[in-house]
Amino acid sequence: MAELTARQQQLLGILRCRRGVVTTDRVHRVNRDLGAPKRTTARHDIRTFHRAGLLIQGGADDRRFYLLTKKAVR
């Protein structure tokens, strides 16, 4: 996973430990603790993880959520 930044690798590790549904709000809250307080950063991180095959999308467009893939849990 060389394409992920150190912060994104940390974020992914935290999401792996906590499991469950991944939302923009959840990523935003974790990112604030990691020094990235903007919601746009959370959206960018989710988009990066989704493109890398680490998240799969679920829900309607107005209630979107993501789940970790098997690739992300390894």
N, CA, C, O and CB atoms as a CASP TS submission, in Angstrom:
PFRMAT TS
TARGET T0000
AUTHOR 0000-0000-0000
METHOD Language model
MODEL 1
PARENT N/A
ATOM      1  N   MET     1       0.812  -1.183   0.000  1.00  0.00           N
ATOM      2  CA  MET     1       0.000   0.000   0.000  1.00  0.00           C
ATOM      3  C   MET     1       0.864   1.259   0.000  1.00  0.00           C
ATOM      4  O   MET     1       0.677   2.153   0.825  1.00  0.00           O
ATOM      5  CB  MET     1      -0.928  -0.009   1.191  1.00  0.00           C
ATOM      6  N   ALA     2       1.782   1.314  -0.908  1.00  0.00           N
ATOM      7  CA  ALA     2       2.715   2.434  -0.983  1.00  0.00           C
ATOM      8  C   ALA     2       2.028   3.729  -1.395  1.00  0.00           C
ATOM      9  O   ALA     2       2.564   4.808  -1.144  1.00  0.00           O
ATOM     10  CB  ALA     2       3.827   2.116  -1.955  1.00  0.00           C
ATOM     11  N   GLU     3       0.846   3.650  -2.027  1.00  0.00           N
ATOM     12  CA  GLU     3       0.176   4.861  -2.488  1.00  0.00           C
ATOM     13  C   GLU     3      -0.539   5.608  -1.362  1.00  0.00           C
ATOM     14  O   GLU     3      -0.987   6.736  -1.571  1.00  0.00           O
ATOM     15  CB  GLU     3      -0.811   4.514  -3.571  1.00  0.00           C
ATOM     16  N   LEU     4      -0.655   5.015  -0.186  1.00  0.00           N
ATOM     17  CA  LEU     4      -1.296   5.677   0.947  1.00  0.00           C
ATOM     18  C   LEU     4      -0.267   6.471   1.736  1.00  0.00           C
ATOM     19  O   LEU     4       0.875   6.042   1.900  1.00  0.00           O
ATOM     20  CB  LEU     4      -1.998   4.650   1.859  1.00  0.00           C
ATOM     21  N   THR     5      -0.687   7.636   2.223  1.00  0.00           N
ATOM     22  CA  THR     5       0.188   8.435   3.073  1.00  0.00           C
ATOM     23  C   THR     5       0.290   7.767   4.449  1.00  0.00           C
ATOM     24  O   THR     5      -0.480   6.861   4.767  1.00  0.00           O
ATOM     25  CB  THR     5      -0.341   9.902   3.200  1.00  0.00           C
ATOM     26  N   ALA     6       1.236   8.220   5.246  1.00  0.00           N
ATOM     27  CA  ALA     6       1.398   7.671   6.597  1.00  0.00           C
ATOM     28  C   ALA     6       0.121   7.883   7.417  1.00  0.00           C
ATOM     29  O   ALA     6      -0.290   6.991   8.160  1.00  0.00           O
ATOM     30  CB  ALA     6       2.611   8.327   7.311  1.00  0.00           C
ATOM     31  N   ARG     7      -0.509   9.055   7.287  1.00  0.00           N
ATOM     32  CA  ARG     7      -1.750   9.328   8.015  1.00  0.00           C
ATOM     33  C   ARG     7      -2.872   8.402   7.559  1.00  0.00           C
ATOM     34  O   ARG     7      -3.643   7.898   8.375  1.00  0.00           O
ATOM     35  CB  ARG     7      -2.168  10.790   7.828  1.00  0.00           C
ATOM     36  N   GLN     8      -2.956   8.180   6.235  1.00  0.00           N
ATOM     37  CA  GLN     8      -3.994   7.290   5.712  1.00  0.00           C
ATOM     38  C   GLN     8      -3.760   5.849   6.178  1.00  0.00           C
ATOM     39  O   GLN     8      -4.721   5.131   6.455  1.00  0.00           O
ATOM     40  CB  GLN     8      -4.030   7.353   4.172  1.00  0.00           C
ATOM     41  N   GLN     9      -2.517   5.426   6.265  1.00  0.00           N
ATOM     42  CA  GLN     9      -2.223   4.083   6.774  1.00  0.00           C
ATOM     43  C   GLN     9      -2.627   3.966   8.240  1.00  0.00           C
ATOM     44  O   GLN     9      -3.150   2.937   8.668  1.00  0.00           O
ATOM     45  CB  GLN     9      -0.723   3.755   6.607  1.00  0.00           C
ATOM     46  N   GLN    10      -2.383   5.025   9.004  1.00  0.00           N
ATOM     47  CA  GLN    10      -2.822   5.064  10.402  1.00  0.00           C
ATOM     48  C   GLN    10      -4.338   4.999  10.490  1.00  0.00           C
ATOM     49  O   GLN    10      -4.887   4.245  11.293  1.00  0.00           O
ATOM     50  CB  GLN    10      -2.307   6.333  11.097  1.00  0.00           C
ATOM     51  N   LEU    11      -5.008   5.784   9.671  1.00  0.00           N
ATOM     52  CA  LEU    11      -6.469   5.805   9.633  1.00  0.00           C
ATOM     53  C   LEU    11      -7.014   4.423   9.302  1.00  0.00           C
ATOM     54  O   LEU    11      -7.942   3.949   9.958  1.00  0.00           O
ATOM     55  CB  LEU    11      -6.970   6.833   8.607  1.00  0.00           C
ATOM     56  N   LEU    12      -6.452   3.779   8.299  1.00  0.00           N
ATOM     57  CA  LEU    12      -6.901   2.444   7.912  1.00  0.00           C
ATOM     58  C   LEU    12      -6.716   1.455   9.059  1.00  0.00           C
ATOM     59  O   LEU    12      -7.577   0.608   9.296  1.00  0.00           O
ATOM     60  CB  LEU    12      -6.140   1.961   6.670  1.00  0.00           C
ATOM     61  N   GLY    13      -5.608   1.562   9.762  1.00  0.00           N
ATOM     62  CA  GLY    13      -5.377   0.692  10.920  1.00  0.00           C
ATOM     63  C   GLY    13      -6.436   0.879  11.993  1.00  0.00           C
ATOM     64  O   GLY    13      -6.904  -0.092  12.587  1.00  0.00           O
ATOM     65  N   ILE    14      -6.811   2.120  12.239  1.00  0.00           N
ATOM     66  CA  ILE    14      -7.848   2.408  13.226  1.00  0.00           C
ATOM     67  C   ILE    14      -9.196   1.855  12.762  1.00  0.00           C
ATOM     68  O   ILE    14      -9.934   1.275  13.558  1.00  0.00           O
ATOM     69  CB  ILE    14      -7.949   3.926  13.476  1.00  0.00           C
ATOM     70  N   LEU    15      -9.517   2.029  11.491  1.00  0.00           N
ATOM     71  CA  LEU    15     -10.782   1.503  10.958  1.00  0.00           C
ATOM     72  C   LEU    15     -10.810  -0.020  11.035  1.00  0.00           C
ATOM     73  O   LEU    15     -11.860  -0.607  11.297  1.00  0.00           O
ATOM     74  CB  LEU    15     -10.990   1.962   9.500  1.00  0.00           C
ATOM     75  N   ARG    16      -9.676  -0.661  10.811  1.00  0.00           N
ATOM     76  CA  ARG    16      -9.598  -2.127  10.929  1.00  0.00           C
ATOM     77  C   ARG    16      -9.906  -2.576  12.353  1.00  0.00           C
ATOM     78  O   ARG    16     -10.647  -3.536  12.563  1.00  0.00           O
ATOM     79  CB  ARG    16      -8.203  -2.631  10.510  1.00  0.00           C
ATOM     80  N   CYS    17      -9.335  -1.879  13.322  1.00  0.00           N
ATOM     81  CA  CYS    17      -9.535  -2.252  14.729  1.00  0.00           C
ATOM     82  C   CYS    17     -10.971  -2.056  15.181  1.00  0.00           C
ATOM     83  O   CYS    17     -11.520  -2.881  15.910  1.00  0.00           O
ATOM     84  CB  CYS    17      -8.613  -1.446  15.621  1.00  0.00           C
ATOM     85  N   ARG    18     -11.571  -0.970  14.749  1.00  0.00           N
ATOM     86  CA  ARG    18     -12.920  -0.624  15.207  1.00  0.00           C
ATOM     87  C   ARG    18     -14.018  -1.306  14.405  1.00  0.00           C
ATOM     88  O   ARG    18     -15.158  -1.403  14.859  1.00  0.00           O
ATOM     89  CB  ARG    18     -13.112   0.866  15.144  1.00  0.00           C
ATOM     90  N   ARG    19     -13.674  -1.778  13.212  1.00  0.00           N
ATOM     91  CA  ARG    19     -14.628  -2.460  12.322  1.00  0.00           C
ATOM     92  C   ARG    19     -15.906  -1.654  12.130  1.00  0.00           C
ATOM     93  O   ARG    19     -15.951  -0.463  12.438  1.00  0.00           O
ATOM     94  CB  ARG    19     -14.973  -3.840  12.877  1.00  0.00           C
ATOM     95  N   GLY    20     -16.930  -2.301  11.626  1.00  0.00           N
ATOM     96  CA  GLY    20     -18.224  -1.652  11.442  1.00  0.00           C
ATOM     97  C   GLY    20     -18.304  -0.808  10.176  1.00  0.00           C
ATOM     98  O   GLY    20     -17.452  -0.886   9.292  1.00  0.00           O
ATOM     99  N   VAL    21     -19.343  -0.009  10.123  1.00  0.00           N
ATOM    100  CA  VAL    21     -19.651   0.830   8.971  1.00  0.00           C
ATOM    101  C   VAL    21     -18.726   2.044   8.960  1.00  0.00           C
ATOM    102  O   VAL    21     -18.468   2.655   9.998  1.00  0.00           O
ATOM    103  CB  VAL    21     -21.138   1.273   8.992  1.00  0.00           C
ATOM    104  N   VAL    22     -18.233   2.381   7.771  1.00  0.00           N
ATOM    105  CA  VAL    22     -17.374   3.551   7.593  1.00  0.00           C
ATOM    106  C   VAL    22     -18.205   4.640   6.931  1.00  0.00           C
ATOM    107  O   VAL    22     -18.775   4.437   5.859  1.00  0.00           O
ATOM    108  CB  VAL    22     -16.099   3.209   6.738  1.00  0.00           C
ATOM    109  N   THR    23     -18.267   5.789   7.578  1.00  0.00           N
ATOM    110  CA  THR    23     -18.990   6.935   7.034  1.00  0.00           C
ATOM    111  C   THR    23     -18.048   8.134   7.017  1.00  0.00           C
ATOM    112  O   THR    23     -16.987   8.112   7.641  1.00  0.00           O
ATOM    113  CB  THR    23     -20.279   7.243   7.868  1.00  0.00           C
ATOM    114  N   THR    24     -18.444   9.171   6.304  1.00  0.00           N
ATOM    115  CA  THR    24     -17.645  10.399   6.281  1.00  0.00           C
ATOM    116  C   THR    24     -17.501  10.961   7.688  1.00  0.00           C
ATOM    117  O   THR    24     -16.420  11.406   8.074  1.00  0.00           O
ATOM    118  CB  THR    24     -18.284  11.450   5.347  1.00  0.00           C
ATOM    119  N   ASP    25     -18.578  10.943   8.449  1.00  0.00           N
ATOM    120  CA  ASP    25     -18.537  11.476   9.813  1.00  0.00           C
ATOM    121  C   ASP    25     -17.550  10.700  10.680  1.00  0.00           C
ATOM    122  O   ASP    25     -16.777  11.293  11.433  1.00  0.00           O
ATOM    123  CB  ASP    25     -19.933  11.434  10.445  1.00  0.00           C
ATOM    124  N   ARG    26     -17.578   9.399  10.574  1.00  0.00           N
ATOM    125  CA  ARG    26     -16.672   8.563  11.373  1.00  0.00           C
ATOM    126  C   ARG    26     -15.216   8.833  11.009  1.00  0.00           C
ATOM    127  O   ARG    26     -14.373   8.990  11.892  1.00  0.00           O
ATOM    128  CB  ARG    26     -16.996   7.073  11.172  1.00  0.00           C
ATOM    129  N   VAL    27     -14.917   8.886   9.708  1.00  0.00           N
ATOM    130  CA  VAL    27     -13.557   9.156   9.248  1.00  0.00           C
ATOM    131  C   VAL    27     -13.137  10.566   9.665  1.00  0.00           C
ATOM    132  O   VAL    27     -11.992  10.785  10.061  1.00  0.00           O
ATOM    133  CB  VAL    27     -13.455   8.991   7.709  1.00  0.00           C
ATOM    134  N   HIS    28     -14.058  11.512   9.575  1.00  0.00           N
ATOM    135  CA  HIS    28     -13.771  12.888   9.974  1.00  0.00           C
ATOM    136  C   HIS    28     -13.380  12.958  11.448  1.00  0.00           C
ATOM    137  O   HIS    28     -12.417  13.643  11.796  1.00  0.00           O
ATOM    138  CB  HIS    28     -14.985  13.788   9.706  1.00  0.00           C
ATOM    139  N   ARG    29     -14.104  12.267  12.313  1.00  0.00           N
ATOM    140  CA  ARG    29     -13.787  12.270  13.741  1.00  0.00           C
ATOM    141  C   ARG    29     -12.414  11.666  14.018  1.00  0.00           C
ATOM    142  O   ARG    29     -11.659  12.200  14.830  1.00  0.00           O
ATOM    143  CB  ARG    29     -14.854  11.508  14.517  1.00  0.00           C
ATOM    144  N   VAL    30     -12.085  10.571  13.361  1.00  0.00           N
ATOM    145  CA  VAL    30     -10.763   9.950  13.543  1.00  0.00           C
ATOM    146  C   VAL    30      -9.675  10.861  12.990  1.00  0.00           C
ATOM    147  O   VAL    30      -8.625  11.025  13.610  1.00  0.00           O
ATOM    148  CB  VAL    30     -10.705   8.562  12.849  1.00  0.00           C
ATOM    149  N   ASN    31      -9.922  11.450  11.833  1.00  0.00           N
ATOM    150  CA  ASN    31      -8.934  12.333  11.212  1.00  0.00           C
ATOM    151  C   ASN    31      -8.609  13.541  12.087  1.00  0.00           C
ATOM    152  O   ASN    31      -7.465  13.995  12.115  1.00  0.00           O
ATOM    153  CB  ASN    31      -9.436  12.803   9.856  1.00  0.00           C
ATOM    154  N   ARG    32      -9.592  14.059  12.793  1.00  0.00           N
ATOM    155  CA  ARG    32      -9.322  15.203  13.686  1.00  0.00           C
ATOM    156  C   ARG    32      -8.255  14.837  14.710  1.00  0.00           C
ATOM    157  O   ARG    32      -7.386  15.651  15.022  1.00  0.00           O
ATOM    158  CB  ARG    32     -10.619  15.656  14.409  1.00  0.00           C
ATOM    159  N   ASP    33      -8.318  13.615  15.232  1.00  0.00           N
ATOM    160  CA  ASP    33      -7.313  13.148  16.191  1.00  0.00           C
ATOM    161  C   ASP    33      -5.953  12.942  15.529  1.00  0.00           C
ATOM    162  O   ASP    33      -4.920  12.982  16.197  1.00  0.00           O
ATOM    163  CB  ASP    33      -7.772  11.848  16.844  1.00  0.00           C
ATOM    164  N   LEU    34      -5.957  12.722  14.212  1.00  0.00           N
ATOM    165  CA  LEU    34      -4.710  12.495  13.472  1.00  0.00           C
ATOM    166  C   LEU    34      -4.162  13.791  12.873  1.00  0.00           C
ATOM    167  O   LEU    34      -3.162  13.766  12.156  1.00  0.00           O
ATOM    168  CB  LEU    34      -4.936  11.467  12.361  1.00  0.00           C
ATOM    169  N   GLY    35      -4.808  14.917  13.160  1.00  0.00           N
ATOM    170  CA  GLY    35      -4.311  16.211  12.694  1.00  0.00           C
ATOM    171  C   GLY    35      -4.821  16.661  11.340  1.00  0.00           C
ATOM    172  O   GLY    35      -4.234  17.553  10.727  1.00  0.00           O
ATOM    173  N   ALA    36      -5.903  16.062  10.861  1.00  0.00           N
ATOM    174  CA  ALA    36      -6.498  16.447   9.576  1.00  0.00           C
ATOM    175  C   ALA    36      -7.971  16.784   9.824  1.00  0.00           C
ATOM    176  O   ALA    36      -8.836  15.928   9.641  1.00  0.00           O
ATOM    177  CB  ALA    36      -6.347  15.294   8.497  1.00  0.00           C
ATOM    178  N   PRO    37      -8.266  18.025  10.240  1.00  0.00           N
ATOM    179  CA  PRO    37      -9.608  18.352  10.726  1.00  0.00           C
ATOM    180  C   PRO    37     -10.685  18.629   9.676  1.00  0.00           C
ATOM    181  O   PRO    37     -11.840  18.836  10.049  1.00  0.00           O
ATOM    182  CB  PRO    37      -9.509  19.516  11.580  1.00  0.00           C
ATOM    183  N   LYS    38     -10.364  18.641   8.397  1.00  0.00           N
ATOM    184  CA  LYS    38     -11.364  19.027   7.392  1.00  0.00           C
ATOM    185  C   LYS    38     -12.190  17.831   6.904  1.00  0.00           C
ATOM    186  O   LYS    38     -11.675  16.726   6.733  1.00  0.00           O
ATOM    187  CB  LYS    38     -10.676  19.694   6.203  1.00  0.00           C
ATOM    188  N   ARG    39     -13.489  18.085   6.684  1.00  0.00           N
ATOM    189  CA  ARG    39     -14.375  17.036   6.138  1.00  0.00           C
ATOM    190  C   ARG    39     -13.957  16.650   4.724  1.00  0.00           C
ATOM    191  O   ARG    39     -14.110  15.496   4.324  1.00  0.00           O
ATOM    192  CB  ARG    39     -15.844  17.513   6.136  1.00  0.00           C
ATOM    193  N   THR    40     -13.432  17.604   3.971  1.00  0.00           N
ATOM    194  CA  THR    40     -13.002  17.282   2.614  1.00  0.00           C
ATOM    195  C   THR    40     -11.861  16.268   2.627  1.00  0.00           C
ATOM    196  O   THR    40     -11.742  15.456   1.710  1.00  0.00           O
ATOM    197  CB  THR    40     -12.569  18.552   1.877  1.00  0.00           C
ATOM    198  N   THR    41     -11.027  16.311   3.656  1.00  0.00           N
ATOM    199  CA  THR    41      -9.948  15.325   3.792  1.00  0.00           C
ATOM    200  C   THR    41     -10.546  13.946   4.037  1.00  0.00           C
ATOM    201  O   THR    41     -10.066  12.955   3.486  1.00  0.00           O
ATOM    202  CB  THR    41      -8.979  15.711   4.948  1.00  0.00           C
ATOM    203  N   ALA    42     -11.586  13.874   4.856  1.00  0.00           N
ATOM    204  CA  ALA    42     -12.257  12.600   5.119  1.00  0.00           C
ATOM    205  C   ALA    42     -12.855  12.039   3.829  1.00  0.00           C
ATOM    206  O   ALA    42     -12.739  10.845   3.552  1.00  0.00           O
ATOM    207  CB  ALA    42     -13.360  12.776   6.191  1.00  0.00           C
ATOM    208  N   ARG    43     -13.486  12.896   3.051  1.00  0.00           N
ATOM    209  CA  ARG    43     -14.070  12.447   1.773  1.00  0.00           C
ATOM    210  C   ARG    43     -12.984  11.961   0.821  1.00  0.00           C
ATOM    211  O   ARG    43     -13.152  10.949   0.139  1.00  0.00           O
ATOM    212  CB  ARG    43     -14.876  13.590   1.112  1.00  0.00           C
ATOM    213  N   HIS    44     -11.870  12.685   0.779  1.00  0.00           N
ATOM    214  CA  HIS    44     -10.748  12.299  -0.079  1.00  0.00           C
ATOM    215  C   HIS    44     -10.186  10.937   0.360  1.00  0.00           C
ATOM    216  O   HIS    44      -9.892  10.087  -0.481  1.00  0.00           O
ATOM    217  CB  HIS    44      -9.636  13.384  -0.039  1.00  0.00           C
ATOM    218  N   ASP    45     -10.041  10.737   1.659  1.00  0.00           N
ATOM    219  CA  ASP    45      -9.520   9.464   2.170  1.00  0.00           C
ATOM    220  C   ASP    45     -10.451   8.305   1.799  1.00  0.00           C
ATOM    221  O   ASP    45      -9.988   7.247   1.373  1.00  0.00           O
ATOM    222  CB  ASP    45      -9.342   9.533   3.702  1.00  0.00           C
ATOM    223  N   ILE    46     -11.748   8.506   1.959  1.00  0.00           N
ATOM    224  CA  ILE    46     -12.708   7.464   1.602  1.00  0.00           C
ATOM    225  C   ILE    46     -12.617   7.157   0.108  1.00  0.00           C
ATOM    226  O   ILE    46     -12.613   5.991  -0.288  1.00  0.00           O
ATOM    227  CB  ILE    46     -14.146   7.894   1.980  1.00  0.00           C
ATOM    228  N   ARG    47     -12.544   8.187  -0.711  1.00  0.00           N
ATOM    229  CA  ARG    47     -12.421   8.000  -2.165  1.00  0.00           C
ATOM    230  C   ARG    47     -11.137   7.228  -2.502  1.00  0.00           C
ATOM    231  O   ARG    47     -11.148   6.338  -3.352  1.00  0.00           O
ATOM    232  CB  ARG    47     -12.430   9.375  -2.894  1.00  0.00           C
ATOM    233  N   THR    48     -10.042   7.574  -1.835  1.00  0.00           N
ATOM    234  CA  THR    48      -8.766   6.885  -2.071  1.00  0.00           C
ATOM    235  C   THR    48      -8.869   5.415  -1.679  1.00  0.00           C
ATOM    236  O   THR    48      -8.426   4.544  -2.427  1.00  0.00           O
ATOM    237  CB  THR    48      -7.627   7.565  -1.283  1.00  0.00           C
ATOM    238  N   PHE    49      -9.445   5.134  -0.520  1.00  0.00           N
ATOM    239  CA  PHE    49      -9.601   3.745  -0.066  1.00  0.00           C
ATOM    240  C   PHE    49     -10.528   2.961  -1.001  1.00  0.00           C
ATOM    241  O   PHE    49     -10.276   1.794  -1.300  1.00  0.00           O
ATOM    242  CB  PHE    49     -10.153   3.709   1.378  1.00  0.00           C
ATOM    243  N   HIS    50     -11.589   3.606  -1.452  1.00  0.00           N
ATOM    244  CA  HIS    50     -12.541   2.948  -2.359  1.00  0.00           C
ATOM    245  C   HIS    50     -11.858   2.596  -3.679  1.00  0.00           C
ATOM    246  O   HIS    50     -12.012   1.481  -4.179  1.00  0.00           O
ATOM    247  CB  HIS    50     -13.772   3.857  -2.617  1.00  0.00           C
ATOM    248  N   ARG    51     -11.113   3.531  -4.239  1.00  0.00           N
ATOM    249  CA  ARG    51     -10.402   3.287  -5.507  1.00  0.00           C
ATOM    250  C   ARG    51      -9.332   2.215  -5.365  1.00  0.00           C
ATOM    251  O   ARG    51      -9.042   1.498  -6.323  1.00  0.00           O
ATOM    252  CB  ARG    51      -9.763   4.576  -6.012  1.00  0.00           C
ATOM    253  N   ALA    52      -8.743   2.099  -4.176  1.00  0.00           N
ATOM    254  CA  ALA    52      -7.707   1.100  -3.930  1.00  0.00           C
ATOM    255  C   ALA    52      -8.300  -0.276  -3.630  1.00  0.00           C
ATOM    256  O   ALA    52      -7.565  -1.245  -3.442  1.00  0.00           O
ATOM    257  CB  ALA    52      -6.820   1.543  -2.777  1.00  0.00           C
ATOM    258  N   GLY    53      -9.641  -0.358  -3.584  1.00  0.00           N
ATOM    259  CA  GLY    53     -10.301  -1.638  -3.331  1.00  0.00           C
ATOM    260  C   GLY    53     -10.352  -2.008  -1.860  1.00  0.00           C
ATOM    261  O   GLY    53     -10.529  -3.178  -1.524  1.00  0.00           O
ATOM    262  N   LEU    54     -10.200  -1.029  -0.980  1.00  0.00           N
ATOM    263  CA  LEU    54     -10.211  -1.286   0.446  1.00  0.00           C
ATOM    264  C   LEU    54     -11.586  -1.092   1.071  1.00  0.00           C
ATOM    265  O   LEU    54     -11.839  -1.567   2.178  1.00  0.00           O
ATOM    266  CB  LEU    54      -9.218  -0.398   1.125  1.00  0.00           C
ATOM    267  N   LEU    55     -12.476  -0.396   0.366  1.00  0.00           N
ATOM    268  CA  LEU    55     -13.845  -0.162   0.819  1.00  0.00           C
ATOM    269  C   LEU    55     -14.824  -0.487  -0.297  1.00  0.00           C
ATOM    270  O   LEU    55     -14.531  -0.280  -1.475  1.00  0.00           O
ATOM    271  CB  LEU    55     -14.027   1.296   1.288  1.00  0.00           C
ATOM    272  N   ILE    56     -15.987  -0.998   0.084  1.00  0.00           N
ATOM    273  CA  ILE    56     -17.083  -1.154  -0.872  1.00  0.00           C
ATOM    274  C   ILE    56     -18.219  -0.252  -0.421  1.00  0.00           C
ATOM    275  O   ILE    56     -18.456  -0.079   0.775  1.00  0.00           O
ATOM    276  CB  ILE    56     -17.552  -2.651  -0.980  1.00  0.00           C
ATOM    277  N   GLN    57     -18.911   0.314  -1.384  1.00  0.00           N
ATOM    278  CA  GLN    57     -19.967   1.278  -1.112  1.00  0.00           C
ATOM    279  C   GLN    57     -21.309   0.590  -0.937  1.00  0.00           C
ATOM    280  O   GLN    57     -21.615  -0.394  -1.609  1.00  0.00           O
ATOM    281  CB  GLN    57     -20.049   2.302  -2.227  1.00  0.00           C
ATOM    282  N   GLY    58     -22.099   1.127  -0.026  1.00  0.00           N
ATOM    283  CA  GLY    58     -23.461   0.656   0.186  1.00  0.00           C
ATOM    284  C   GLY    58     -24.370   1.835   0.453  1.00  0.00           C
ATOM    285  O   GLY    58     -23.899   2.955   0.654  1.00  0.00           O
ATOM    286  N   GLY    59     -25.651   1.594   0.456  1.00  0.00           N
ATOM    287  CA  GLY    59     -26.623   2.642   0.772  1.00  0.00           C
ATOM    288  C   GLY    59     -26.952   3.519  -0.417  1.00  0.00           C
ATOM    289  O   GLY    59     -26.297   3.470  -1.458  1.00  0.00           O
ATOM    290  N   ALA    60     -27.989   4.329  -0.231  1.00  0.00           N
ATOM    291  CA  ALA    60     -28.413   5.282  -1.260  1.00  0.00           C
ATOM    292  C   ALA    60     -27.455   6.463  -1.286  1.00  0.00           C
ATOM    293  O   ALA    60     -26.667   6.652  -0.359  1.00  0.00           O
ATOM    294  CB  ALA    60     -29.865   5.766  -1.007  1.00  0.00           C
ATOM    295  N   ASP    61     -27.525   7.251  -2.342  1.00  0.00           N
ATOM    296  CA  ASP    61     -26.614   8.389  -2.483  1.00  0.00           C
ATOM    297  C   ASP    61     -26.700   9.373  -1.318  1.00  0.00           C
ATOM    298  O   ASP    61     -25.699   9.986  -0.946  1.00  0.00           O
ATOM    299  CB  ASP    61     -26.904   9.116  -3.774  1.00  0.00           C
ATOM    300  N   ASP    62     -27.876   9.522  -0.750  1.00  0.00           N
ATOM    301  CA  ASP    62     -28.009  10.478   0.356  1.00  0.00           C
ATOM    302  C   ASP    62     -27.722   9.847   1.725  1.00  0.00           C
ATOM    303  O   ASP    62     -27.727  10.552   2.734  1.00  0.00           O
ATOM    304  CB  ASP    62     -29.410  11.070   0.355  1.00  0.00           C
ATOM    305  N   ARG    63     -27.477   8.554   1.777  1.00  0.00           N
ATOM    306  CA  ARG    63     -27.150   7.845   3.033  1.00  0.00           C
ATOM    307  C   ARG    63     -26.011   6.857   2.782  1.00  0.00           C
ATOM    308  O   ARG    63     -26.064   5.714   3.236  1.00  0.00           O
ATOM    309  CB  ARG    63     -28.408   7.096   3.601  1.00  0.00           C
ATOM    310  N   ARG    64     -25.005   7.292   2.071  1.00  0.00           N
ATOM    311  CA  ARG    64     -23.909   6.426   1.656  1.00  0.00           C
ATOM    312  C   ARG    64     -23.072   5.971   2.854  1.00  0.00           C
ATOM    313  O   ARG    64     -22.817   6.737   3.783  1.00  0.00           O
ATOM    314  CB  ARG    64     -23.023   7.147   0.640  1.00  0.00           C
ATOM    315  N   PHE    65     -22.652   4.698   2.806  1.00  0.00           N
ATOM    316  CA  PHE    65     -21.743   4.160   3.801  1.00  0.00           C
ATOM    317  C   PHE    65     -20.805   3.191   3.098  1.00  0.00           C
ATOM    318  O   PHE    65     -21.035   2.820   1.947  1.00  0.00           O
ATOM    319  CB  PHE    65     -22.518   3.463   4.966  1.00  0.00           C
ATOM    320  N   TYR    66     -19.766   2.788   3.779  1.00  0.00           N
ATOM    321  CA  TYR    66     -18.771   1.889   3.201  1.00  0.00           C
ATOM    322  C   TYR    66     -18.446   0.794   4.203  1.00  0.00           C
ATOM    323  O   TYR    66     -18.595   0.968   5.413  1.00  0.00           O
ATOM    324  CB  TYR    66     -17.488   2.661   2.795  1.00  0.00           C
ATOM    325  N   LEU    67     -17.998  -0.336   3.674  1.00  0.00           N
ATOM    326  CA  LEU    67     -17.544  -1.454   4.490  1.00  0.00           C
ATOM    327  C   LEU    67     -16.139  -1.828   4.044  1.00  0.00           C
ATOM    328  O   LEU    67     -15.806  -1.721   2.863  1.00  0.00           O
ATOM    329  CB  LEU    67     -18.515  -2.672   4.379  1.00  0.00           C
ATOM    330  N   LEU    68     -15.316  -2.268   4.990  1.00  0.00           N
ATOM    331  CA  LEU    68     -13.972  -2.720   4.648  1.00  0.00           C
ATOM    332  C   LEU    68     -14.064  -4.012   3.832  1.00  0.00           C
ATOM    333  O   LEU    68     -14.893  -4.878   4.113  1.00  0.00           O
ATOM    334  CB  LEU    68     -13.116  -2.936   5.931  1.00  0.00           C
ATOM    335  N   THR    69     -13.216  -4.125   2.834  1.00  0.00           N
ATOM    336  CA  THR    69     -13.157  -5.347   2.043  1.00  0.00           C
ATOM    337  C   THR    69     -12.185  -6.323   2.697  1.00  0.00           C
ATOM    338  O   THR    69     -11.461  -5.960   3.625  1.00  0.00           O
ATOM    339  CB  THR    69     -12.733  -5.042   0.581  1.00  0.00           C
ATOM    340  N   LYS    70     -12.171  -7.554   2.213  1.00  0.00           N
ATOM    341  CA  LYS    70     -11.219  -8.543   2.721  1.00  0.00           C
ATOM    342  C   LYS    70      -9.791  -8.086   2.510  1.00  0.00           C
ATOM    343  O   LYS    70      -8.916  -8.352   3.333  1.00  0.00           O
ATOM    344  CB  LYS    70     -11.435  -9.892   2.047  1.00  0.00           C
ATOM    345  N   LYS    71      -9.558  -7.390   1.396  1.00  0.00           N
ATOM    346  CA  LYS    71      -8.231  -6.860   1.095  1.00  0.00           C
ATOM    347  C   LYS    71      -7.778  -5.890   2.187  1.00  0.00           C
ATOM    348  O   LYS    71      -6.596  -5.857   2.528  1.00  0.00           O
ATOM    349  CB  LYS    71      -8.230  -6.160  -0.277  1.00  0.00           C
ATOM    350  N   ALA    72      -8.695  -5.108   2.733  1.00  0.00           N
ATOM    351  CA  ALA    72      -8.362  -4.102   3.751  1.00  0.00           C
ATOM    352  C   ALA    72      -8.113  -4.748   5.104  1.00  0.00           C
ATOM    353  O   ALA    72      -7.350  -4.219   5.913  1.00  0.00           O
ATOM    354  CB  ALA    72      -9.484  -3.067   3.869  1.00  0.00           C
ATOM    355  N   VAL    73      -8.744  -5.876   5.357  1.00  0.00           N
ATOM    356  CA  VAL    73      -8.655  -6.509   6.675  1.00  0.00           C
ATOM    357  C   VAL    73      -7.368  -7.318   6.820  1.00  0.00           C
ATOM    358  O   VAL    73      -6.926  -7.572   7.941  1.00  0.00           O
ATOM    359  CB  VAL    73      -9.868  -7.412   6.913  1.00  0.00           C
ATOM    360  N   ARG    74      -6.781  -7.711   5.745  1.00  0.00           N
ATOM    361  CA  ARG    74      -5.534  -8.506   5.807  1.00  0.00           C
ATOM    362  C   ARG    74      -4.429  -7.801   6.489  1.00  0.00           C
ATOM    363  O   ARG    74      -3.332  -8.346   6.613  1.00  0.00           O
ATOM    364  CB  ARG    74      -5.081  -8.883   4.451  1.00  0.00           C
TER
END
